Structure formats: structure tokens, C-alpha cells
């Protein structure tokens, strides 16, 4: 049974930092593209960052230069380092694992709130 479990969300002041983690189990983690999505209040779900199995990364324009995605294949974990946070970054953040020929797997989400 595949599970993706996010952690690390919380309340942070504008300009602060958080690191989200996503621990995977029940899947061949190293073969999966790992992504972070978010959905803010009243907004559509959007792709924030992606890292391929070979470590290639790309980012939404709104977070480029502030967020960094990484993965540790030995720990079956992907991370999202978020710096210089803004109120617009407030959202539920979801971890997703995807692979050609397989269904996508989603975590349950973790709330990030940026507020003074």
C-alpha cells in the first residue's frame, strides 16, 4: 500500500522559512517524479515544484528563487524548502508521486499559513 505523508507545515511570519517533508512508503520511490502542489483559499490547485528521478527540478514562477525541492532516495523522502515566505504562499501543500504507466499518488496535505 502506497503512502505519502507530509509534515513540516505550520504558522510562520512573512519573510520566514519552513521545510516540508514527504515520506513515501510502498513504492519504488527512486523511480518516481515527485511534486509539490498547493491550494490556497479560493484558488485552484497549482503545481509548485517538481523533481525527476534523476534530480532535474523545475518551479512555478511565483516561487522560483525562494523555494527548493530536493529528494533523498535512501530515505524515500522529498523536501520543499520554502524561504522568504509571503502571505500569498498560504495554502495546503500536497506531495505527489507520479510515474509513467502508474497512477499518481497524493498525500493528505499539510497546512502552511503565512501571517503576522
NORVENLIN-V391696 format. One record per backbone hydrogen bond with DSSP energy under -0.5 kcal/mol. NH is the residue of the N-H (numbers start at 1). CO is the residue of the C=O. Records with the same first field share a line. If there is no record, write none. Layout:
NH->CO  CO
//
This chain:
3->25
5->23
6->4
7->21
10->111
12->113
15->85
16->13
18->82
20->80
21->7
22->78
23->5
24->22  76
25->3
29->27
31->28
32->29
33->98
34->51
35->96
36->49
37->94
38->46
39->92
43->40
46->38
48->36
49->36
50->58
51->34
52->56
55->52
58->50
60->48
63->60
64->60
66->63
67->63
68->81
70->79
72->77
75->72
76->72
77->72
78->22
79->70
80->20
81->68
82->18  80
83->66  81
84->15
85->16
89->86
90->87
91->112
92->39
93->91  110
94->37
96->35
97->105
98->33
102->99
105->97
107->95
108->4
110->93
112->91
113->10
115->12  113
//
